[in-house]
């Protein structure tokens, strides 16, 4: 291996399979503070071969060790040969460990910048395949994975969120620079991050709808009812696959019927109703491992439109007008501040669109416009 740069403790892991190698505890300086992490190096790692890197991000009030035990990718990493890094978030005002994913980027601790710096640090010490860097996470870590897809897409190939969503105040800053494969796993009885959303974050269906539109997927998914193999878990699972996307990407949703705020397939099932018909770790790696950043970007990449569509008047009175300068408008979606989809239109294919505001209540809305090469997001009122 390359030389270690900072303080390192090498521990034999006690919660993984007998073939597992080592967990390295280390830290880097980022944003003026030391940020620590756990890195699992599998048996198959070699300096001679580039290895994929998976971020596994903990939930609110948890930490790196807790996430390593709760969402254990080590046995899969030993076989597939990827490195798993589990960083720690910082302490919030209440002294609780978290990821800063609320509000506009750049306010408070910049966790996106920290995780980008961590990629650089690990790449300096290990042979990382920078085209195969992925992120997943539980709850707050799922939110953070969506933030990385939105704000660090030049480094993150694909993400999977378990019981996470997207903060409404953060959504307008979502700026993915390529078609981004996304998997969402969420329980319908989740009381911590409700499936239908709340005043703070988007409903799960709206999150999925955004990525489906962003990736130009078929809006009608392939549906599979997951076999109810373990009936004592008190829940079932449905699998939705949105295909026919640009760059051969997919958006997938595992909807856990009556499932709680938990990680499916985990050995720790006393935290709530946990689905045991699927194993989230296996499904996540199966999904993420298909994609490479260099195959998702390039000449046919999907950059944000950056004002390629004029939207006026804003504020609007009776109607909202969309005028494409350089092409046609393929579709649009209008969300209210609660994240509810209030209006949409697919397959428009016109340069000038009129959206009637007669049935809209006064207030703030988020308008998503697909001009054929990306999604433009504008606040309208």
HELIX and SHEET records of a PDB file:
HELIX    1   1 UNK A   64  UNK A   70  1                                   7    
HELIX    2   2 UNK A   74  UNK A   80  1                                   7    
HELIX    3   3 UNK A  111  UNK A  125  1                                  15    
HELIX    4   4 UNK A  140  UNK A  151  1                                  12    
HELIX    5   5 UNK A  168  UNK A  171  1                                   4    
HELIX    6   6 UNK A  204  UNK A  214  1                                  11    
HELIX    7   7 UNK A  231  UNK A  233  5                                   3    
HELIX    8   8 UNK A  246  UNK A  248  5                                   3    
HELIX    9   9 UNK A  280  UNK A  288  1                                   9    
HELIX   10  10 UNK A  293  UNK A  296  1                                   4    
SHEET    1   A11 UNK A   9  UNK A  12  0                                        
SHEET    2   A11 UNK A  22  UNK A  30 -1                                        
SHEET    3   A11 UNK A  33  UNK A  41 -1                                        
SHEET    4   A11 UNK A  83  UNK A  87 -1                                        
SHEET    5   A11 UNK A  51  UNK A  57  1                                        
SHEET    6   A11 UNK A 128  UNK A 138  1                                        
SHEET    7   A11 UNK A 158  UNK A 162  1                                        
SHEET    8   A11 UNK A 181  UNK A 187  1                                        
SHEET    9   A11 UNK A 251  UNK A 257  1                                        
SHEET   10   A11 UNK A 236  UNK A 242 -1                                        
SHEET   11   A11 UNK A 222  UNK A 225 -1                                        
SHEET    1   B 2 UNK A  90  UNK A  91  0                                        
SHEET    2   B 2 UNK A  97  UNK A  98 -1                                        
SHEET    1   C 3 UNK A 309  UNK A 312  0                                        
SHEET    2   C 3 UNK A 319  UNK A 324 -1                                        
SHEET    3   C 3 UNK A 352  UNK A 356 -1                                        
SHEET    1   D 4 UNK A 341  UNK A 345  0                                        
SHEET    2   D 4 UNK A 331  UNK A 336 -1                                        
SHEET    3   D 4 UNK A 365  UNK A 370 -1                                        
SHEET    4   D 4 UNK A 375  UNK A 380 -1                                        
END                                                                             
